[in-house]
Amino acid sequence: MFKRIPGTKDILPQEALSWQAAEAIARKIFSVYNYQEIRTPVIEEAALFNRTLGQSTEIVQKQMFLIHNQEDTYALRPEGTAAIVRSYLENNLEKVNGFSKLYYIGPMFRLERPQKGRLRQFHHIGAEAIGSGEASVDIEVIRLAEQLLRSFGISGYKIKLNSLGCPKDKQALSAGLKKIFQGKLNQLCADCRVRAENNVLRILDCKNPECRKVVQESAAGAGCLCADCQAHFETVKSGLDNLGISFQVDPQLVRGLDYYNRTVFEITHSDLGSQDAIGAGGRYNNLVSELGGPELGAIGFAFGVERLMLVPNTLAPSETKKLVYLITLGEAAKSAGLKILDRLRSAGIPADTDHLNRSLKAAMRSANDAGAAFVLILGDDELKKNVIAVKDMVNSTQKETTIENLIKELK
Ligand code: HAM
């Protein structure tokens, strides 16, 4: 028998109800904040991600699912942001709409070592606001992320916030970090020794306990912002305070993708263990121009849906559907039953029947298992009298009604 491949997950019907609830809530909240849905392909040119996420990032180095064909190399998208900026430019949204507020829900793919909360196919619920560098958008986007969590019934999360500054500030930060870590190379893991050369910011992200210790002791990360970036950061922080959003400034928060600058944030939950981020995001002011567009500010975030499902939430909805279950006895009733079933469904009444020719007793059990609110019993006798028996499963009462009246009564 075939098995699903490691790092993928089957979302079975009961769990899918929670996913449907999360998606429906997200769509509603996005609409309240005036974000519109965008759906981009799951495959893109691999070069799009190489260019934007950063050559030395984990994703580009070793986590892309690549598809080689004769002329090109495609990648299963490891994240949504780069693809959405590609689409924004290709479809001239900057000319049509100027500032665009977009959201997306869909699968992402990373060739990671699978563990709890870390999959090779996972799902994002995310948003991107492209076309403004104003701090008011940073505030709106973080508020939106928080509103989503609250609406999912999730509490106990922490919002960590930092500013990486502009590209010049990031360079200054990198130069400072290089100095700090040069003298401590022998205390770092093998990966971080390479990072010290080609992407020193990533050292702040390393989960290795020895590296964490070095990072914490060195107080690396703080104080490299120019006056403009500092002012932007102050506006974001006071805007969040104004809206009553709690956050912690974490000067060592750098994020794992190269396109970020200025505001970055991560939302963590202690119930998640080592993979503790339920969502994350930040500004990427140079990505639009990097991909050939004008100089435009942009910011966004994404939640990992599987991780939202791992923390306590109120996304398991009680089934409110009132299912009607038809049991027929005898050949003539069976054929008439199909027509009745069809009329119920056409009238929008959720209805099902026993497709396994079970005995009355077994079919009743199956109706019960399906959570039926009403069971209809149609035998040849009823058919002759043009009536049908309606059993109310909640009150355990039963009555007969004419087939003509059935829909009216069930409604
Ligand atoms: P990211 O931090 O790579 O950011 O992913 C966002 C979230 O996706 C993470 O916080 C985590 O919850 C979830 N996630 C990431 N990798 C996995 C995995 N292997 N298995 C399960 N869940 C995972 C981005 O992707 C950015 N595009 C976010 C963004 C949008 N920044 C600006 N706009």
Residues whose N, C-alpha, C, O or C-beta is under 5 A from the ligand:
A	BS01	HAM	E79 G80 T81 R110 E112 G117 R118 L119 F122 A127 A277 I278 G279 A280 G281 G282 I299 G300 F301 A302 F303 G304 R307
